[in-house]
Amino acid sequence: MNIQLRELCERDPEIISNAFKQQGWEKPLDLYVRYSEEQKRGERVSIVAEVDGDFAGYVNVLWDSYYPSFRERRIPEINDFNVLMKYRRLGIGSKLMDKAEEIIKERSDFAGIGVGLFTDYGNAQILYAKRGYIPDGRGIHNGQEYLEYGDVVAINDDLTLYLTKKLNKREICIKNIIEEQAEQFWRIRLESLRVSPEAFGTSYEDSVGIPISEVVKMIKNEHDEYILGAFTEDDQIVGIAGFKKGRGMKFTHKGMVWGVYVTPDYRGKGIGKSLMEEILNRGKESEELKQINLSVITVNRFAVELYKRLGFESYGIEKNALEYMGEAYDEEHMTYFYK
């Protein structure tokens, strides 16, 4: 499955409107024509997600929000965010939100978003909370005004709670490594095998001669198999972590983390934690995934304690799991269970 994000183009309005009509939602063509026109005028950015070339969802960044508090504080709003039902729980929503926040960061330290109050918005409420959005403190808005104590209203789509998030403008961005970054990825992978040879089952000696053409084949960009990179502002990779979901009907309920490494100059900045949190958060969007496994040498107590804080549980110690330069290392096997 190949997920691509791009800006809305002139052929999209009819495609999007028809796609939602097929799932029983009324999304008028005129709405997306207006989005296209506003994008041309620089009033909004509309991002479309495609899966294998087919429309899957979209999100908007509205620079001047219709919501008074955001407009007064010049907070851009993530607006009208939708993923087709058949493409949900594949990580598409997270990718769209990542992109929207990335766009907003260029102009603002804060992002805003509104969410409905009844059960139809339950998944959105959970997603926004997990991403760090908090209520703006102004209460419930009905599209015209804030509700006051004693007001009696019908629960409908107009009732909205608005949320904000302070965007982290750290120098590090966590995102998928792509094939074009194979050489840079392989340099840090070889560094990890050279600097911490006891920590990995693969050896530097066995890996150093692998041609880049083969490394390219290792890099996947799917929802169930990918390699994350921790990128600096100048797009240098300073940390990596791989994930692969099990294959075959008996193993699709679990995934495996491999190759977690942060280059020495960037340790102590929470990068390893950020890489792991991204993997765990993506896993929450998979209906099949029930657990994620990893192994870590027992002498790496910092990593063991990090994984425990993230919710991993130990299920055994393998004695002499690895041997390097005549010295044996035990491995602790750990699992994270999705509740």
N, C-alpha and C positions, 0 to 999 in steps of 0.2 A: 504494500500500500504506500503510495507516494502522495504526501500532503504538501501542497504548495500554497503560499500566500501571495497575493498581489493586490494592487489597487483596483477599484471598480472601474470598468470600461463601458463604452457605449452599448455593447451587445448584452450586458449583464441584466438590465432591468427586467426584460421579458423572461429570461431564464430563471431569475430568482423568484419572480412572482408566480410562475408556473410550478416551480418546485414546491413552494409552500402550498399552493392550491392542491397539489397531488396528495399532500398529507392532511388536507382538510382545514388549512388555515387561510384566511382571507388576507392577503398582502397585496394591495393594489399596485399595478404597474406604475401609476403616477408617483407613488412614494419613492421608488428607486430612480425614476427619471429626475425627480427633485434632488435626490442625493447626488446624482451625477452632476447636475448643474451647480449645486453648492460646492462640490469638490473642485470644479473648474474655477470657481470664484475664490477658492482658498478658505471657505467657511468651515469645511469639514474634510476629514479623510475617511474614506470608506474602504475597508480591507475585506477582500473576498478569500475564502478558503476553498480549495478544490482537492478532491481525492481522486487520484488517477484521471485527472482531467474533468471530473464531474463536480458541479457546484455542491458544496457541503454546508456552508455557513458564512456569516459575515459579522463585522463589528464596525462601529463608527467612532471617530474622535470628533467631537463637536467643540470647536475652539471657543465660541461664545455660547455658553449653556443657556437654555431656556429657563433653568431654575435660578431664581433671583440671587440666592446666596452664593452659588458658584460664579454667576456673572459678576457680582459685585467684587468678589475676591479673585477674579480672573483665573478660576480653576477650570481647566478643560474637562469636559464630561465624556466618559465612555458611554455611548448612546446607542440604543437599538441593537442589541447583541443577540444573535440567534444562530443556532446550529440545527440543521435538519435532524429529526428524531432518529433516523436510521444511521446517522453518523455520530451519535452521542457516545460517550465513554471510550473514545479513541484518542483523546488528548487534543482534539481540534479546538475545543473551547479554551484550553490553557494556552495553546499557541496563538490564538487570536488575541487573548488578553495580554500575553507577553508582547506581541507586536504593538498593540494599542499603547501600552505603557512605555514602550521604547520610543514611540513617536512623540508622546507627551513629554518625555524627559528632555527633549530638545528645546522645549519652551517653558516648562513649569516644574517646580519641585513637588507639586501635588497633582493627583488624579482624582476625579470624582465620578460617582456612578449612582444611579437610582435603582431600587429594587422594590417590587410589589410585596404586599403583606400577607397574602393568603397562600395556601398550600401549592398552587401551581408554580410559585416562585421558590419553593423550598430548596431545590438543587442550586439555584442561583445564589440564594442567601448563604448556603454552606460554602460554595465556591468563593464568594467574595470575602467571607470571614477568614477562610484559610489563606487567602492571598494578602491578608493584612488590612482590609478595609474596615473602618469603624464608623459608626453614626456621626453625623456632623453636629449633633447636639441641638438641632432646631426642631426636632419632632417630625410629625407626619405632615406631608404636604398633599393637597388634593388637586394640584395642577393650577390652582388659582391662589390659594392661601394656606397658611398653617392652621391645623386644627387646634381648637382650644378645649380646655376642660369642659365637659358637659355637652359638646357637640355630638349630634346623632347623625351618622352617615351610613350609606350602603357600602359594603366591602366590594370594591371593584378595581379595575386596572388603574384608575386614576390615583388611588391612594398609594403614596410612594414614601419610602424612607431613603433619604440620601446619605451616601457614605463617602468618605474620603480616605486617601492613602498617601502618606509621604513617600515619595519615590526615592529609593536608595541610589544615590549617585556615586556609589563606590566605583573604584576603578575596575571592578571585576563583574563580568557578565557570564552567566551560566547558560549555555546553549549547545545544541548538537554540533558535533564535528562533521563536516561534509567531505566528500571525496577530494575536492580541490585543496583541502588542508592536510592531505595525507602525509606530505613530507614533514610538516611541522608537528603533526601528531606523532609520527614515528620517532622524531628526535626526542620528544619527551618520554615516549614509551621506552626507548632504549636507555635514556637517562635513568628512569625508574629501575630498570633491571640492573644497571651498573651501580647506582648509588645504594640501592636497597636490595641486593641480590637474594637475601634470605627471606624476603617478604612475598616473593612470587614463585609460582610453580614453573613458569617459563624462565629460561636463563638468557642472559645477555649473549653468551657464546653461541647459543642456538638461533638467536634472532638477528644478530647484527648483519648477517649476510642475506637476509630476505630482501628481494628487490621491491622497489616502490610499487610496481605494477601489482604485486601480490598484496601489499598493504592496502591499496585502493579497494581491493575486493573484500577486505576485512571490515571496511567502514560501511555500516548500515545506517539508514535514516528512516526507520520504521517506528511505529508506536510500541512494538514489542521487541525491538532490537536496535540499540543505538549506542553511541559513545558520546558522553558529555565532555565538554571542555570548559575550563574556567579561563575566560579571555580578559586580557587587560584592555584599556581604552584604545591602544594601538593594535589590537587584535592578535596579541601574542598569547599562546596557550601556556598557562602556568599550572594547570591541574587537569586531571582526567579521571573518568570513572565510566566503566562499561556496564551495560545491562542487556540481558537476554532472557526472554521468556521461554519456558519449556516447550518442546515440540512433541507432538503425538498426543492422543486423547488422554493418556494417563498422567501427563506432565504439564498441561497448559495451565494448571492452577497455581504454578509456582514459577518464580523467576530467579535469576542469579546475578549478583553484582560481582564484577571482576576488575582488577587493574587499578584500584583507587590509588592515586598518587598526587602529591603537591610538591612542586619544585622547592628546594630548601629556602630560597630567598623570600618565598611567599607563605611560609608556614606561620601559624599563630594568628592568622587573619580570619579564621572561620571558613576557609575555602572548602576544606574537606567536608565540613558539616553542610555547607550549601549544596555541594554536589550530591550528597546523600539525600538531603531533604527534597531536592528536585526529583530524584528517582522515586522516592516514596510517594510524593504528591502525584506524580504521573500514574503510579500504580493504582491510586484510589479511583481513577477514572476507568479502570478495566473491570468489567463484570466477572471475568474468568479468574483474575489473579487473586489468590487468597493468602499467599505468603511470598517473601523474598528471602533467599538464602545467601550467605557469604561465609568465607573462611578467612581467618586472620591468625598470624603466628602469635603465640601466647606472650612472647617477650615484648611485643608491641602493645604495652598496656594503654598508651594514649589512645590508640585506635579502638581497642577493646572497650574502654570506658566511653568513648564517643558513641559507638554503636549501641551500647546499653542505654545511654541517655536518650538516644533516638527511638528506643523501644524494642531493640533486638534482644532475643533471649538465647542463651547458650543451651545447646542440646548435646554437647559432647566434646571431648578433647581427643584428638588423634595423635598418639605418641609417634614421634619420629616421622611425621608426615612429609617433611622435606629434609633433604640433606645437601649441604653445600660446603665445599672445601673441608670435608671431613667432619663437619659439625652438624648434628641433628637438631631439627626444630619441630616443636609440637604446634599443632594448629587447633584453634578453637572454632567450632562450627556453630553458627548463629542463624536464627530465623526471626524475621519480622512478620507477625500475623496481622492481617487486616481484620478488624472487628466487624 
